[in-house]
Amino acid sequence: MAFVQTAQSARIDLFATLRASIEEFKAARALRQKYKTTVRELARMSDRELADIGINRYDIDSIAEAHVYG
């Protein structure tokens, strides 16, 4: 009887771990998409538009990273 309870407990833990891993993956994927969108939007701007908001083209990646990942 103890073996059955232990096996069921291990199975539940495995599914909980798997579910948590999937949720972490989804969250990381959503952040990555937000990063890519930010980079794409800034890259589409002209040098003049970027200068108006105080950004150099070379800073786009680091600004997008700071914006998304903090």
Contacts in CASP RR format, 6 or more apart in sequence:
PFRMAT RR
TARGET T0000
AUTHOR 0000-0000-0000
METHOD contacts of the structure
MODEL  1
MAFVQTAQSARIDLFATLRASIEEFKAARALRQKYKTTVRELARMSDREL
ADIGINRYDIDSIAEAHVYG
31 68 0 8 1.000
31 69 0 8 1.000
34 68 0 8 1.000
35 64 0 8 1.000
35 65 0 8 1.000
35 68 0 8 1.000
35 69 0 8 1.000
38 63 0 8 1.000
38 64 0 8 1.000
38 67 0 8 1.000
38 68 0 8 1.000
39 60 0 8 1.000
39 61 0 8 1.000
39 64 0 8 1.000
42 50 0 8 1.000
42 55 0 8 1.000
42 60 0 8 1.000
42 63 0 8 1.000
42 64 0 8 1.000
43 57 0 8 1.000
43 60 0 8 1.000
47 57 0 8 1.000
50 56 0 8 1.000
50 57 0 8 1.000
50 60 0 8 1.000
55 63 0 8 1.000
END
